[in-house]
Amino acid sequence: MIAGGLTNLLTMTWNWWLFGGLVLMTILVSAGTLIALPRGGPPHPVTPQAEDQEAGALLQPPSGTRVFIGRSRELRRLTAPASTESRLGPLILVITGMPGTGKTELAIRAAHALTARYPDGLFWLGLRTYAAAESRMTGTEALRTLLNALDVPPNPNATTVNALSREWRAATMGKKMLIVLDDADSAEQIRPLLPAAEEAAVLVTTRHVLIGLDPDQSMTLTPFTRAQAAGLAGAILRRAGLHDPQAVAAIAAAFRLPLAIRQMSDLKAANPTQHIPTSPGEKISDETAAAFARSLAALTKAARLVLRRVAHYPGSLITAPIAAVLADQQISKATTLLATLYQRGLLIADNRTSGGYRIHDAVRAAALIESDKRDSSRHLAAADERLFRYTRSAIGAAVLMVDSNALIACIEADGHHLASLLQHESDVAALRWLDRHHPDLLAVARRCLSARSPEAWRLIYQLEFYQRMRGFYTEIIELHSQALSLTQHTGDSLGQGAMHHNLGLVDMRTSNYQAALTRFQTALALYEQVGSRAGQAEIHHELCNVNKWLGDLAQARAHATFCFEVASSGEDLVELAFAHATLGILDRLEGSYTAAREHLTRAMKLFEQAGQRRGLGICHRQLGMLDERLSRYHDARAHLDHALSLFQELGDLMNQADAHHNLAVVHRGLGSLVTAHEHATTALALASQINHFQGQADAHTELAQLAQATGDHTAARAHLHHARDLHRRLHQHGGPGPDVLDAGDPAVRRDG
């Protein structure tokens, strides 16, 4: 799969000199150097390939065990047909039980058995309630993840649990879907995640009764009887080719928890001479600890080290590169040791990626106990720092692939040649990698902050691009606010500038333009203080956008001129193309049409040369708007049709909405009112889908014009009323008001 290609590449080429290059590749600051990631507005997700478009494709259940014995009656209860009569919401099923009773395994089996009844998707979400604090999934993260799995575009005005829950309920209305919420802690945690449809079902696993949830079906898993324990142990040993009635009897006599039974059976299968203890402990809750302690003792020193290190990993998906980085091992050796731990029952295969594993909380707890005895704080801190550097490199490689404009501005890089070691087959593959790994990347970022690592703001700066793309605004603000506080404490001016920079982008995305202006001005002063030319250019670009939205074209031009001077002194065609395009847009808005055409034509040639389709689409759209102003409607239509085609190929909904609006204006000029109405209606639908308020206002204004032209004054007044409300809403957030709408044309979006 996608991340498997990453693992394979690293496996073939791993050495620590290369890893040093990998780390350096994505260092944001190296002797005053700042990564110039794409900025200028919300990036648009790349259209997924067909195999990724199935609902919930990224939230599939984990792999189950090969042997399932002893819970057949419970499985039949969970999968029995349920009546929808007198039920006001989705079917709610709850599995309760102490750790080690097999709740997750039963849920996996039930989910697979129920899939056919829920054709609109199966969504598995691990809430990780009992993991480390930085690993637990928050309500906003869970809801945004579910919405992303349904391909619901981010709403920048829905950032709280309540607002996101409303979006989720609206998106799930009438859908026959199954949601599995694994490792829940309270009814309050579950309620916002419930879908709206009565035809849907929610399956919850938890360690205790969830007071106030009122499930339709609830069961508590108890430890096995001796006969059930013997059945499970015997099946596991037979599958391993062992027929040992005495071992089966010994395991069944000493263990009753399914997890402990599996562990001792796997241990016996791997070590046929292994002695089975008469009793694991005084209490049944001690079983898993006793079983895992014996398994750990039977491991080699290298395998124990890897297990202790991955037990400290805050994420849930364990891969060979992760294990190698944490244990300071070569990839090939880490791969072998992970396979050994899997064979001993200490890891569980994870189907999210080839060669991936997960670790049960009980195994993690046992490994952490041993780690407390054997690992010094210095060694653990060093492992964390390696993890932070690796994670930042992995994010950087994926981001660079997702957006080909992402550049590294290198003044000096410690004498090393920087080259990308982590690679993905395509931008789609890189984006899907980020989708799958985001919970773990977020957990590492939080760990990095809690460790007060100097890597923290750099890692968080990298991750923001993806989070803004997918709508994790709450998480962006959480991470950046903490990182800003840390950089202020350490006196890291460049880090402070980067955090203000990204927080300003979130303000801009959420239409809070005055706040964005303040953030960008602060970031600019900090970048000037440390002499970061790349950072200054980025901020001037954003200040150009904000001032253009606010109608201050003189200030916008001053910032655009700075960007043009920086781009002209470099060798990057895309940067120069965007600088030309920005000046061309400002010329058009100011009525300097000849200069506008020259800049936009030059930008278009550069974009063609660089193969940058989104920039090319923007230029065609701007030239279409320019020709429409000059009443050259046929030329305008040709440019806009070309732009729309490019934006559709890219899955760029915002620019599609704007192009449809522009085509509506052109067709009205040509007298084709029916076609104009079709384009305006499409523009309104697309803009509403992605909460593009300016686009909605423009579409309503055009629909009012068309209604007025056909004599439908009632419809015209209704559309104008909607447009005014949207303008007022934008103005309240510091956006453009009705008097400067023309100056509020969407900026050149370097990231979409």
Secondary structure, 3 states (H helix, E strand, C coil): CHHHHHHHHHHHHCCHHHHHHHHHHCCCCCCCCCEECCCCCCCCCCCCCHHHCCCCCCCCCCCCCCCCCCCHHHHHHHHCCCCCCCCCCCEEEEEEECCCCCHHHHHHHHHHHHHHHCCCCEEEEECCCCCCHHHCCCHHHHHHHHHHHCCCCCCCCCCCHHHHHHHHHHHHCCCCCEEEEEEECCHHHHHHHCCCCCCCEEEEEECCCCCCCCCCEEEEECCCCHHHHHHHHHHHHHHCCCCCHHHHHHHHHHCCCHHHHHHHHHHHHHCCCCCCCCCCCCCHHHHHHHHHHHHHHCCCHHHHHHHHHHHHCCCCCECHHHHHHHHCCCHHHHHHHHHHHHHCCCCEEECCCCCEEECCHHHHHHHHHHHHHHCCHHHHHHHHHHHHHHHHHHHHHHHHHHCCCCEECCCCCCCCCCCCCCCCCCHHHHHHHHHHHHHHHHHHHHHHHHCCCCCHHHHHHHHHHHHHHHCCHHHHHHHHHHHHHHHHHHCCHHHHHHHHHHHHHHHHHCCCHHHHHHHHHHHHHHHHHHCCHHHHHHHHHHHHHHHHHCCCHHHHHHHHHHHHHHHHCCCCHHHHHHHHHHHHHHHHHHCCHHHHHHHHHHHHHHHHHHCCHHHHHHHHHHHHHHHHHCCCHHHHHHHHHHHHHHHHHHCCHHHHHHHHHHHHHHHHHHCCHHHHHHHHHHHHHHHHHCCCHHHHHHHHHHHHHHHHHCCCHHHHHHHHHHHHHHHHHHHHCCCCCHHHCHHHCCCCCCCC
